[in-house]
Amino acid sequence: MRYFTPCCFSLSLFLVACANESSPPPVPGETQVTGDDVKQKVGEAMDSAKEFTKQKRDEYAKQIDQQLKDLDGKIAELETKGAKLKDDAKVKWNEQLEDLKSKRGKVSEKVKEFNESSADAWEGLKKDLDIAWGNLKEAYDKTAEEVKE
């Protein structure tokens, strides 16, 4: 996808350059392609590419939001289970739970930043968000394992 825009641009330059060369006289009944026609088509292609990118970003944002909602429910379940722990186990578990909530907050910040980004900048932010999500998931798995023991 990231090569689509440069390819369209290169193609448009090529077509414009070809249109500027001397061309044979028009054949009766055949339509001529002008530089303006090429510009219009390239503009339409660019608009389509931008809309496609925006749709992909929005789909990803919805997916992350749903995953966070699911994880929030699981964290609530962990809190209920963890409340039953005693003494040192409870202290350790509370520390892990706070770490988990902190990472959850960081992911929320990344999601907010991601949602406010332009469609052009979302790829870089997606990588950051994926890393933050992986850290959050790892913290959840670790905390969930503690409660099982």
Contacts in CASP RR format, 6 or more apart in sequence:
PFRMAT RR
TARGET T0000
AUTHOR 0000-0000-0000
METHOD contacts of the structure
MODEL  1
MRYFTPCCFSLSLFLVACANESSPPPVPGETQVTGDDVKQKVGEAMDSAK
EFTKQKRDEYAKQIDQQLKDLDGKIAELETKGAKLKDDAKVKWNEQLEDL
KSKRGKVSEKVKEFNESSADAWEGLKKDLDIAWGNLKEAYDKTAEEVKE
1 52 0 8 1.000
1 53 0 8 1.000
1 56 0 8 1.000
2 123 0 8 1.000
4 49 0 8 1.000
5 46 0 8 1.000
5 49 0 8 1.000
8 42 0 8 1.000
8 45 0 8 1.000
8 46 0 8 1.000
8 49 0 8 1.000
9 42 0 8 1.000
11 42 0 8 1.000
12 38 0 8 1.000
12 39 0 8 1.000
12 41 0 8 1.000
12 42 0 8 1.000
12 45 0 8 1.000
15 35 0 8 1.000
15 38 0 8 1.000
15 42 0 8 1.000
16 35 0 8 1.000
16 38 0 8 1.000
16 39 0 8 1.000
19 33 0 8 1.000
19 34 0 8 1.000
19 35 0 8 1.000
19 38 0 8 1.000
26 32 0 8 1.000
50 119 0 8 1.000
50 120 0 8 1.000
53 119 0 8 1.000
53 120 0 8 1.000
53 122 0 8 1.000
54 119 0 8 1.000
56 122 0 8 1.000
57 114 0 8 1.000
57 117 0 8 1.000
57 119 0 8 1.000
57 122 0 8 1.000
57 126 0 8 1.000
60 122 0 8 1.000
60 126 0 8 1.000
61 111 0 8 1.000
61 114 0 8 1.000
61 115 0 8 1.000
64 111 0 8 1.000
64 114 0 8 1.000
64 129 0 8 1.000
64 133 0 8 1.000
65 111 0 8 1.000
67 133 0 8 1.000
68 104 0 8 1.000
68 107 0 8 1.000
68 108 0 8 1.000
68 111 0 8 1.000
71 104 0 8 1.000
71 136 0 8 1.000
71 137 0 8 1.000
71 140 0 8 1.000
72 104 0 8 1.000
74 140 0 8 1.000
74 144 0 8 1.000
75 97 0 8 1.000
75 100 0 8 1.000
75 101 0 8 1.000
75 104 0 8 1.000
75 140 0 8 1.000
78 97 0 8 1.000
78 100 0 8 1.000
78 140 0 8 1.000
78 143 0 8 1.000
78 144 0 8 1.000
78 147 0 8 1.000
79 97 0 8 1.000
81 147 0 8 1.000
82 90 0 8 1.000
82 93 0 8 1.000
82 97 0 8 1.000
82 147 0 8 1.000
85 93 0 8 1.000
85 147 0 8 1.000
89 146 0 8 1.000
92 146 0 8 1.000
93 143 0 8 1.000
93 146 0 8 1.000
93 147 0 8 1.000
96 139 0 8 1.000
96 142 0 8 1.000
96 143 0 8 1.000
96 146 0 8 1.000
97 143 0 8 1.000
99 139 0 8 1.000
99 143 0 8 1.000
100 136 0 8 1.000
100 139 0 8 1.000
100 140 0 8 1.000
100 143 0 8 1.000
103 132 0 8 1.000
103 135 0 8 1.000
103 136 0 8 1.000
103 139 0 8 1.000
104 136 0 8 1.000
106 132 0 8 1.000
106 135 0 8 1.000
106 136 0 8 1.000
107 129 0 8 1.000
107 132 0 8 1.000
107 133 0 8 1.000
107 136 0 8 1.000
110 125 0 8 1.000
110 128 0 8 1.000
110 129 0 8 1.000
110 132 0 8 1.000
111 129 0 8 1.000
113 125 0 8 1.000
114 122 0 8 1.000
114 125 0 8 1.000
114 126 0 8 1.000
114 129 0 8 1.000
117 125 0 8 1.000
END
